[in-house]
Amino acid sequence: MTDYNGFLVVNKRKGIGSTDYVRMVKKIFNQKKVGHSGTLDLLASGVLVVCLGRATKTIEYLQKEKKTYIASIKFGKATDTLDAEGKVTESTDEKVSIDDLNMILNDFVGKITQIPPMYSALKYKGQRLYDLARQGISIDRKERLTTIYSIELLDFSFEKQEAKIKTQVSAGTYIRTLVDDIGRALGNFAYMSDLERIQCSGFSIDQAIDFIEEDEDFIKSSLIDIDDIHLDMEKIILSDEALIKRLKNGMTEPFNSQYKNGTYLIYEQNKILGIANIFTTAKGTMLKLTKHLYV
């Protein structure tokens, strides 16, 4: 059985769950070790990064990467799910202007707090919040600090009271909540009517395959090798074979003090060894391979 190690960038379709794609990938590649780097709601489409084999070890790092979305907004109504699938809970006949919208969008750029929606995959005492919400149960949720790196208004219709924005955000940001908060900041209501993720975990929509329309040979040929991982980390290329061997054996090794303390991608020439930490001790600057990604 072939051992696949890498990333399959899927252009997820609406109505198909993220875990459904994982199951399909497992079947096509005949591989058990498969996961994804970040769920997309059923309503949403766009980049879903499916990891195979040793690449699944990188999921915890991929999940922390920035994400970029294009979100469609409908003003004048709020829903219980904060999107188009929910029941309308509040409404108004007041209109939003493009000038007011442009002005308020700037207020959301930077570090902000969000309250996660009840219709989310977060767990409370072992139960998903969306399962509790469907039972009519509401749980107090703690505010979370998140970062909005940018928001760009792509389109606006005063007559239809609809807008489209492009936003880059930190991990853990709820776009539905952002849309709801924008509406309320305008003294109005809003819900997310559509969502497309165009960048995730270092991969973009132009790298994504439709998957459903493609044959198995094309899907397998589209696998991006684990050596081509894209993380917001500096890359260090090692050539000292003795050092590499000691790192592989789990040793903590003295290292070049020119590097700051932090997390790095470690390569042996063009082949990835893993993810390592550089830190300072009484003995000086040290290097330790904390995540082994080599064969």
TORKOL-4160 file (C-alpha; in steps of 0.2 Angstrom, whole numbers, padded with zeros to 4 digits, m for minus):
295
<pt num="1" X="0000" Y="0000" Z="0000"/>
<pt num="2" X="0007" Y="0017" Z="m0005"/>
<pt num="3" X="0010" Y="0029" Z="0009"/>
<pt num="4" X="0004" Y="0046" Z="0005"/>
<pt num="5" X="0011" Y="0061" Z="0014"/>
<pt num="6" X="0005" Y="0079" Z="0009"/>
<pt num="7" X="m0009" Y="0091" Z="0007"/>
<pt num="8" X="m0024" Y="0090" Z="m0004"/>
<pt num="9" X="m0031" Y="0107" Z="m0007"/>
<pt num="10" X="m0050" Y="0105" Z="m0010"/>
<pt num="11" X="m0062" Y="0118" Z="m0017"/>
<pt num="12" X="m0076" Y="0113" Z="m0005"/>
<pt num="13" X="m0094" Y="0114" Z="m0011"/>
<pt num="14" X="m0109" Y="0120" Z="m0002"/>
<pt num="15" X="m0119" Y="0107" Z="0006"/>
<pt num="16" X="m0105" Y="0094" Z="0008"/>
<pt num="17" X="m0097" Y="0093" Z="0026"/>
<pt num="18" X="m0078" Y="0095" Z="0029"/>
<pt num="19" X="m0078" Y="0078" Z="0037"/>
<pt num="20" X="m0086" Y="0071" Z="0021"/>
<pt num="21" X="m0071" Y="0076" Z="0011"/>
<pt num="22" X="m0060" Y="0067" Z="0024"/>
<pt num="23" X="m0070" Y="0051" Z="0022"/>
<pt num="24" X="m0069" Y="0053" Z="0003"/>
<pt num="25" X="m0050" Y="0056" Z="0003"/>
<pt num="26" X="m0047" Y="0041" Z="0014"/>
<pt num="27" X="m0057" Y="0030" Z="0002"/>
<pt num="28" X="m0048" Y="0036" Z="m0014"/>
<pt num="29" X="m0030" Y="0035" Z="m0006"/>
<pt num="30" X="m0034" Y="0020" Z="0004"/>
<pt num="31" X="m0026" Y="0028" Z="0019"/>
<pt num="32" X="m0032" Y="0029" Z="0037"/>
<pt num="33" X="m0022" Y="0044" Z="0043"/>
<pt num="34" X="m0031" Y="0059" Z="0036"/>
<pt num="35" X="m0038" Y="0075" Z="0043"/>
<pt num="36" X="m0041" Y="0093" Z="0039"/>
<pt num="37" X="m0034" Y="0109" Z="0045"/>
<pt num="38" X="m0050" Y="0119" Z="0048"/>
<pt num="39" X="m0069" Y="0116" Z="0046"/>
<pt num="40" X="m0080" Y="0125" Z="0034"/>
<pt num="41" X="m0098" Y="0126" Z="0038"/>
<pt num="42" X="m0111" Y="0117" Z="0026"/>
<pt num="43" X="m0116" Y="0134" Z="0019"/>
<pt num="44" X="m0098" Y="0139" Z="0015"/>
<pt num="45" X="m0087" Y="0135" Z="0000"/>
<pt num="46" X="m0069" Y="0137" Z="m0004"/>
<pt num="47" X="m0052" Y="0131" Z="0002"/>
<pt num="48" X="m0052" Y="0115" Z="0013"/>
<pt num="49" X="m0034" Y="0108" Z="0016"/>
<pt num="50" X="m0034" Y="0089" Z="0019"/>
<pt num="51" X="m0019" Y="0082" Z="0026"/>
<pt num="52" X="m0013" Y="0064" Z="0023"/>
<pt num="53" X="0000" Y="0053" Z="0032"/>
<pt num="54" X="0014" Y="0063" Z="0041"/>
<pt num="55" X="0006" Y="0079" Z="0036"/>
<pt num="56" X="m0007" Y="0076" Z="0049"/>
<pt num="57" X="0006" Y="0081" Z="0062"/>
<pt num="58" X="0006" Y="0099" Z="0055"/>
<pt num="59" X="m0013" Y="0101" Z="0058"/>
<pt num="60" X="m0011" Y="0110" Z="0075"/>
<pt num="61" X="0001" Y="0123" Z="0066"/>
<pt num="62" X="m0009" Y="0125" Z="0050"/>
<pt num="63" X="m0025" Y="0129" Z="0061"/>
<pt num="64" X="m0016" Y="0144" Z="0068"/>
<pt num="65" X="m0012" Y="0152" Z="0051"/>
<pt num="66" X="m0021" Y="0167" Z="0044"/>
<pt num="67" X="m0037" Y="0164" Z="0033"/>
<pt num="68" X="m0045" Y="0175" Z="0020"/>
<pt num="69" X="m0064" Y="0175" Z="0016"/>
<pt num="70" X="m0076" Y="0183" Z="0004"/>
<pt num="71" X="m0092" Y="0185" Z="0014"/>
<pt num="72" X="m0109" Y="0191" Z="0007"/>
<pt num="73" X="m0120" Y="0202" Z="0019"/>
<pt num="74" X="m0139" Y="0205" Z="0020"/>
<pt num="75" X="m0144" Y="0220" Z="0030"/>
<pt num="76" X="m0160" Y="0223" Z="0039"/>
<pt num="77" X="m0163" Y="0206" Z="0047"/>
<pt num="78" X="m0154" Y="0195" Z="0060"/>
<pt num="79" X="m0156" Y="0177" Z="0062"/>
<pt num="80" X="m0153" Y="0164" Z="0076"/>
<pt num="81" X="m0139" Y="0156" Z="0066"/>
<pt num="82" X="m0131" Y="0172" Z="0060"/>
<pt num="83" X="m0133" Y="0166" Z="0042"/>
<pt num="84" X="m0145" Y="0163" Z="0029"/>
<pt num="85" X="m0151" Y="0146" Z="0036"/>
<pt num="86" X="m0158" Y="0153" Z="0052"/>
<pt num="87" X="m0174" Y="0160" Z="0058"/>
<pt num="88" X="m0176" Y="0178" Z="0058"/>
<pt num="89" X="m0176" Y="0185" Z="0075"/>
<pt num="90" X="m0175" Y="0204" Z="0072"/>
<pt num="91" X="m0178" Y="0216" Z="0058"/>
<pt num="92" X="m0179" Y="0234" Z="0053"/>
<pt num="93" X="m0184" Y="0245" Z="0038"/>
<pt num="94" X="m0170" Y="0256" Z="0041"/>
<pt num="95" X="m0157" Y="0257" Z="0027"/>
<pt num="96" X="m0138" Y="0256" Z="0027"/>
<pt num="97" X="m0128" Y="0268" Z="0016"/>
<pt num="98" X="m0111" Y="0264" Z="0008"/>
<pt num="99" X="m0103" Y="0279" Z="0017"/>
<pt num="100" X="m0108" Y="0272" Z="0034"/>
<pt num="101" X="m0103" Y="0255" Z="0030"/>
<pt num="102" X="m0086" Y="0260" Z="0024"/>
<pt num="103" X="m0083" Y="0271" Z="0040"/>
<pt num="104" X="m0088" Y="0256" Z="0052"/>
<pt num="105" X="m0078" Y="0243" Z="0043"/>
<pt num="106" X="m0062" Y="0252" Z="0048"/>
<pt num="107" X="m0067" Y="0250" Z="0067"/>
<pt num="108" X="m0066" Y="0232" Z="0065"/>
<pt num="109" X="m0048" Y="0231" Z="0059"/>
<pt num="110" X="m0036" Y="0226" Z="0072"/>
<pt num="111" X="m0038" Y="0216" Z="0088"/>
<pt num="112" X="m0057" Y="0213" Z="0093"/>
<pt num="113" X="m0067" Y="0202" Z="0104"/>
<pt num="114" X="m0080" Y="0191" Z="0099"/>
<pt num="115" X="m0093" Y="0180" Z="0107"/>
<pt num="116" X="m0094" Y="0163" Z="0098"/>
<pt num="117" X="m0111" Y="0159" Z="0091"/>
<pt num="118" X="m0122" Y="0146" Z="0098"/>
<pt num="119" X="m0123" Y="0138" Z="0081"/>
<pt num="120" X="m0104" Y="0133" Z="0081"/>
<pt num="121" X="m0094" Y="0117" Z="0084"/>
<pt num="122" X="m0087" Y="0122" Z="0101"/>
<pt num="123" X="m0091" Y="0110" Z="0115"/>
<pt num="124" X="m0099" Y="0112" Z="0131"/>
<pt num="125" X="m0098" Y="0098" Z="0143"/>
<pt num="126" X="m0095" Y="0086" Z="0129"/>
<pt num="127" X="m0109" Y="0092" Z="0118"/>
<pt num="128" X="m0107" Y="0103" Z="0102"/>
<pt num="129" X="m0115" Y="0120" Z="0105"/>
<pt num="130" X="m0125" Y="0118" Z="0089"/>
<pt num="131" X="m0133" Y="0103" Z="0096"/>
<pt num="132" X="m0138" Y="0112" Z="0111"/>
<pt num="133" X="m0145" Y="0127" Z="0101"/>
<pt num="134" X="m0156" Y="0115" Z="0091"/>
<pt num="135" X="m0164" Y="0110" Z="0107"/>
<pt num="136" X="m0167" Y="0128" Z="0111"/>
<pt num="137" X="m0153" Y="0128" Z="0124"/>
<pt num="138" X="m0142" Y="0144" Z="0126"/>
<pt num="139" X="m0126" Y="0143" Z="0135"/>
<pt num="140" X="m0116" Y="0158" Z="0141"/>
<pt num="141" X="m0100" Y="0159" Z="0130"/>
<pt num="142" X="m0084" Y="0169" Z="0135"/>
<pt num="143" X="m0077" Y="0182" Z="0124"/>
<pt num="144" X="m0063" Y="0178" Z="0113"/>
<pt num="145" X="m0049" Y="0190" Z="0107"/>
<pt num="146" X="m0046" Y="0189" Z="0088"/>
<pt num="147" X="m0038" Y="0199" Z="0075"/>
<pt num="148" X="m0045" Y="0206" Z="0059"/>
<pt num="149" X="m0030" Y="0210" Z="0048"/>
<pt num="150" X="m0040" Y="0218" Z="0034"/>
<pt num="151" X="m0058" Y="0221" Z="0027"/>
<pt num="152" X="m0061" Y="0227" Z="0010"/>
<pt num="153" X="m0078" Y="0232" Z="0003"/>
<pt num="154" X="m0080" Y="0223" Z="m0014"/>
<pt num="155" X="m0098" Y="0227" Z="m0018"/>
<pt num="156" X="m0113" Y="0236" Z="m0011"/>
<pt num="157" X="m0131" Y="0238" Z="m0017"/>
<pt num="158" X="m0142" Y="0251" Z="m0008"/>
<pt num="159" X="m0158" Y="0245" Z="m0016"/>
<pt num="160" X="m0155" Y="0226" Z="m0011"/>
<pt num="161" X="m0146" Y="0231" Z="0005"/>
<pt num="162" X="m0133" Y="0218" Z="0001"/>
<pt num="163" X="m0114" Y="0219" Z="0002"/>
<pt num="164" X="m0099" Y="0209" Z="m0001"/>
<pt num="165" X="m0082" Y="0210" Z="0009"/>
<pt num="166" X="m0065" Y="0202" Z="0008"/>
<pt num="167" X="m0057" Y="0200" Z="0025"/>
<pt num="168" X="m0041" Y="0192" Z="0032"/>
<pt num="169" X="m0042" Y="0186" Z="0049"/>
<pt num="170" X="m0033" Y="0176" Z="0063"/>
<pt num="171" X="m0038" Y="0158" Z="0067"/>
<pt num="172" X="m0053" Y="0156" Z="0078"/>
<pt num="173" X="m0062" Y="0171" Z="0070"/>
<pt num="174" X="m0081" Y="0169" Z="0066"/>
<pt num="175" X="m0086" Y="0178" Z="0050"/>
<pt num="176" X="m0104" Y="0176" Z="0055"/>
<pt num="177" X="m0101" Y="0185" Z="0071"/>
<pt num="178" X="m0091" Y="0198" Z="0062"/>
<pt num="179" X="m0106" Y="0201" Z="0050"/>
<pt num="180" X="m0119" Y="0202" Z="0065"/>
<pt num="181" X="m0107" Y="0214" Z="0074"/>
<pt num="182" X="m0105" Y="0225" Z="0059"/>
<pt num="183" X="m0124" Y="0226" Z="0057"/>
<pt num="184" X="m0127" Y="0231" Z="0075"/>
<pt num="185" X="m0113" Y="0243" Z="0075"/>
<pt num="186" X="m0123" Y="0252" Z="0061"/>
<pt num="187" X="m0138" Y="0252" Z="0072"/>
<pt num="188" X="m0146" Y="0239" Z="0060"/>
<pt num="189" X="m0146" Y="0220" Z="0058"/>
<pt num="190" X="m0136" Y="0209" Z="0046"/>
<pt num="191" X="m0133" Y="0191" Z="0043"/>
<pt num="192" X="m0121" Y="0181" Z="0032"/>
<pt num="193" X="m0129" Y="0176" Z="0016"/>
<pt num="194" X="m0114" Y="0167" Z="0008"/>
<pt num="195" X="m0096" Y="0163" Z="0012"/>
<pt num="196" X="m0081" Y="0158" Z="0002"/>
<pt num="197" X="m0064" Y="0154" Z="0010"/>
<pt num="198" X="m0050" Y="0159" Z="m0003"/>
<pt num="199" X="m0035" Y="0156" Z="0008"/>
<pt num="200" X="m0031" Y="0144" Z="0022"/>
<pt num="201" X="m0016" Y="0136" Z="0030"/>
<pt num="202" X="m0004" Y="0144" Z="0017"/>
<pt num="203" X="m0014" Y="0138" Z="0002"/>
<pt num="204" X="m0025" Y="0148" Z="m0010"/>
<pt num="205" X="m0041" Y="0145" Z="m0020"/>
<pt num="206" X="m0031" Y="0144" Z="m0036"/>
<pt num="207" X="m0022" Y="0128" Z="m0030"/>
<pt num="208" X="m0039" Y="0120" Z="m0025"/>
<pt num="209" X="m0046" Y="0106" Z="m0035"/>
<pt num="210" X="m0065" Y="0103" Z="m0037"/>
<pt num="211" X="m0063" Y="0085" Z="m0032"/>
<pt num="212" X="m0081" Y="0079" Z="m0035"/>
<pt num="213" X="m0079" Y="0082" Z="m0054"/>
<pt num="214" X="m0061" Y="0074" Z="m0055"/>
<pt num="215" X="m0056" Y="0056" Z="m0057"/>
<pt num="216" X="m0045" Y="0047" Z="m0045"/>
<pt num="217" X="m0029" Y="0048" Z="m0055"/>
<pt num="218" X="m0030" Y="0067" Z="m0056"/>
<pt num="219" X="m0034" Y="0069" Z="m0037"/>
<pt num="220" X="m0019" Y="0058" Z="m0033"/>
<pt num="221" X="m0008" Y="0068" Z="m0044"/>
<pt num="222" X="m0014" Y="0084" Z="m0036"/>
<pt num="223" X="m0007" Y="0080" Z="m0019"/>
<pt num="224" X="0006" Y="0093" Z="m0013"/>
<pt num="225" X="0021" Y="0085" Z="m0005"/>
<pt num="226" X="0024" Y="0088" Z="0013"/>
<pt num="227" X="0041" Y="0096" Z="0009"/>
<pt num="228" X="0030" Y="0110" Z="0001"/>
<pt num="229" X="0022" Y="0115" Z="0017"/>
<pt num="230" X="0017" Y="0133" Z="0019"/>
<pt num="231" X="0018" Y="0140" Z="0037"/>
<pt num="232" X="0022" Y="0157" Z="0043"/>
<pt num="233" X="0039" Y="0151" Z="0050"/>
<pt num="234" X="0057" Y="0154" Z="0045"/>
<pt num="235" X="0065" Y="0140" Z="0036"/>
<pt num="236" X="0082" Y="0133" Z="0042"/>
<pt num="237" X="0092" Y="0122" Z="0030"/>
<pt num="238" X="0105" Y="0110" Z="0039"/>
<pt num="239" X="0119" Y="0101" Z="0031"/>
<pt num="240" X="0129" Y="0094" Z="0046"/>
<pt num="241" X="0125" Y="0076" Z="0045"/>
<pt num="242" X="0130" Y="0072" Z="0063"/>
<pt num="243" X="0119" Y="0086" Z="0070"/>
<pt num="244" X="0104" Y="0080" Z="0059"/>
<pt num="245" X="0107" Y="0062" Z="0066"/>
<pt num="246" X="0107" Y="0069" Z="0084"/>
<pt num="247" X="0091" Y="0079" Z="0081"/>
<pt num="248" X="0082" Y="0064" Z="0074"/>
<pt num="249" X="0087" Y="0054" Z="0089"/>
<pt num="250" X="0078" Y="0067" Z="0100"/>
<pt num="251" X="0094" Y="0076" Z="0106"/>
<pt num="252" X="0094" Y="0095" Z="0111"/>
<pt num="253" X="0108" Y="0103" Z="0102"/>
<pt num="254" X="0118" Y="0119" Z="0104"/>
<pt num="255" X="0114" Y="0130" Z="0089"/>
<pt num="256" X="0119" Y="0147" Z="0080"/>
<pt num="257" X="0114" Y="0161" Z="0092"/>
<pt num="258" X="0110" Y="0172" Z="0077"/>
<pt num="259" X="0092" Y="0165" Z="0077"/>
<pt num="260" X="0079" Y="0172" Z="0089"/>
<pt num="261" X="0070" Y="0160" Z="0101"/>
<pt num="262" X="0055" Y="0153" Z="0092"/>
<pt num="263" X="0048" Y="0139" Z="0081"/>
<pt num="264" X="0056" Y="0135" Z="0064"/>
<pt num="265" X="0054" Y="0123" Z="0049"/>
<pt num="266" X="0070" Y="0113" Z="0048"/>
<pt num="267" X="0075" Y="0105" Z="0031"/>
<pt num="268" X="0090" Y="0094" Z="0026"/>
<pt num="269" X="0093" Y="0102" Z="0009"/>
<pt num="270" X="0075" Y="0101" Z="0001"/>
<pt num="271" X="0068" Y="0088" Z="0012"/>
<pt num="272" X="0059" Y="0093" Z="0028"/>
<pt num="273" X="0065" Y="0086" Z="0044"/>
<pt num="274" X="0052" Y="0094" Z="0055"/>
<pt num="275" X="0047" Y="0108" Z="0066"/>
<pt num="276" X="0059" Y="0114" Z="0079"/>
<pt num="277" X="0061" Y="0126" Z="0094"/>
<pt num="278" X="0076" Y="0137" Z="0097"/>
<pt num="279" X="0077" Y="0143" Z="0115"/>
<pt num="280" X="0090" Y="0150" Z="0127"/>
<pt num="281" X="0097" Y="0141" Z="0142"/>
<pt num="282" X="0111" Y="0143" Z="0154"/>
<pt num="283" X="0122" Y="0134" Z="0141"/>
<pt num="284" X="0117" Y="0145" Z="0127"/>
<pt num="285" X="0106" Y="0144" Z="0112"/>
<pt num="286" X="0098" Y="0127" Z="0109"/>
<pt num="287" X="0089" Y="0118" Z="0095"/>
<pt num="288" X="0077" Y="0104" Z="0098"/>
<pt num="289" X="0066" Y="0095" Z="0084"/>
<pt num="290" X="0049" Y="0094" Z="0092"/>
<pt num="291" X="0039" Y="0088" Z="0078"/>
<pt num="292" X="0046" Y="0074" Z="0067"/>
<pt num="293" X="0040" Y="0075" Z="0049"/>
<pt num="294" X="0054" Y="0065" Z="0039"/>
<pt num="295" X="0052" Y="0047" Z="0034"/>
